[in-house]
Amino acid sequence: MSKVEDFLTKAEEQEIVEAIGKAEKNTSGEIRVHIEKETSIAAIDRAMEVFRNLSMENTQERNGVIIYVAVKSKQFAIYGDKGINEKVGVDFWDATKEIMQNQFKNGNFKQGLIDGILKAGEQLKTYFPYADDDINELSNEISLGE
């Protein structure tokens, strides 16, 4: 399975978009998922590039998070913006990564992403709680690379 289009079905993509919406009901943080075929650099470095390409640093509280997956390269990374990193420890995303990795190892890609998204929302709630006047600053749609 190396083609991005074959990684998830349209129905699975919709379930992931719904999970993002659900996670963002707990936090003012903004979560995006980006999936592409492969990367020739470290997944975290590519996640940072995609983060900038998607203008995710434009949130009011600088609390955007990207979950990046390179299908053929079998790599993924989670990257949070400056506002998050100023408030949390270096191991903040470890629990989220572990949940995702356990599902990915078993071929459960959709569930790994959903579990990771929901965990990220739960973790962000402590530092960036949801407010009644919160607006969705970034698209919940999955972005796809080549």
C-alpha positions in Angstrom: 0.0 0.0 0.0 2.0 2.9 -1.2 -0.5 5.2 -2.9 -2.0 7.9 -0.8 -5.4 7.3 -2.4 -5.3 3.7 -1.2 -4.3 4.5 2.4 -7.9 5.4 3.5 -11.3 5.0 1.9 -13.4 8.1 1.5 -15.6 6.9 4.3 -12.6 6.4 6.6 -11.4 9.9 5.7 -14.8 11.3 6.7 -14.6 9.5 10.0 -11.2 11.1 10.6 -12.6 14.6 9.8 -15.4 13.9 12.3 -12.9 12.9 14.9 -11.1 16.2 14.4 -14.3 18.1 15.0 -15.0 16.0 18.1 -11.5 16.6 19.5 -11.7 20.3 18.8 -14.9 20.5 21.0 -12.5 19.9 24.0 -9.9 22.5 23.1 -9.2 25.8 21.3 -6.3 23.9 19.7 -6.5 23.2 16.0 -5.7 19.7 14.6 -4.9 18.8 11.0 -3.9 15.6 9.4 -1.6 15.5 6.3 -1.0 12.2 4.4 1.5 11.8 1.6 3.3 8.9 -0.2 6.8 9.3 1.2 9.4 11.6 2.6 13.1 11.7 2.0 13.8 13.6 5.2 12.9 12.9 8.8 9.2 12.8 9.4 9.3 15.5 12.0 11.2 17.8 9.6 8.7 17.2 6.9 5.8 17.7 9.3 7.3 21.2 10.2 7.5 22.0 6.4 3.9 20.9 5.8 2.8 22.9 8.9 4.3 26.0 7.4 3.0 25.3 3.9 -0.6 25.0 5.3 -0.1 28.3 7.2 -0.9 26.6 10.4 1.0 29.1 12.4 -1.7 31.7 11.8 -3.9 30.6 14.8 -4.5 33.3 17.4 -2.9 31.2 20.2 -0.3 29.5 18.0 -1.9 26.2 19.1 -2.1 24.3 15.9 -1.1 20.6 15.7 -0.3 18.5 12.6 -0.3 14.8 12.4 1.8 13.9 9.5 1.9 10.4 7.8 4.2 9.3 5.0 2.6 6.0 3.8 5.3 4.3 1.8 8.1 5.6 4.1 6.1 4.1 7.1 6.8 7.2 9.1 4.6 9.6 11.1 5.2 12.6 13.3 3.2 15.0 15.5 4.2 18.6 15.5 2.7 21.4 17.7 3.1 25.1 17.2 5.0 27.5 19.4 2.1 28.3 21.7 1.9 24.6 22.7 5.6 24.0 22.9 6.0 27.0 25.3 3.6 25.4 27.8 4.3 21.6 27.6 7.2 19.3 28.2 9.3 17.6 25.5 7.5 14.3 26.0 4.0 15.8 25.7 3.2 13.9 22.4 4.7 10.6 23.5 1.4 9.1 24.7 -0.4 10.1 21.5 2.4 8.7 19.4 2.3 5.4 21.3 -1.4 5.0 20.8 -1.1 5.6 17.1 2.0 3.4 16.7 0.2 0.5 18.4 -2.7 0.7 15.9 -0.5 1.3 12.9 1.6 -1.8 13.7 -1.6 -3.9 13.4 -2.6 -2.2 10.1 -5.3 -0.2 11.8 -4.5 3.1 10.1 -7.9 4.8 10.4 -8.2 3.8 14.1 -4.7 4.9 14.8 -5.4 8.4 13.4 -8.7 8.7 15.2 -7.2 7.6 18.5 -4.3 10.0 18.0 -6.6 12.9 17.2 -8.9 12.3 20.2 -5.9 11.9 22.5 -4.3 15.1 21.2 -7.6 17.0 21.8 -7.8 15.6 25.3 -4.2 16.6 26.0 -4.6 20.1 24.7 -7.7 20.7 26.8 -5.5 21.3 29.9 -3.6 24.1 28.3 -6.0 25.3 25.7 -9.6 24.7 26.9 -12.5 25.2 24.6 -14.3 28.5 25.0 -17.9 29.3 24.0 -16.6 31.9 21.5 -14.1 29.6 20.0 -14.0 29.5 16.2 -12.6 26.9 13.9 -9.5 28.6 12.6 -8.2 25.8 10.4 -9.8 23.3 8.1 -10.6 19.9 9.5 -10.2 18.3 6.0 -7.3 15.9 5.5 -4.6 17.4 3.3 -3.0 15.1 0.8 0.4 15.2 -0.7 1.8 13.1 -3.5 
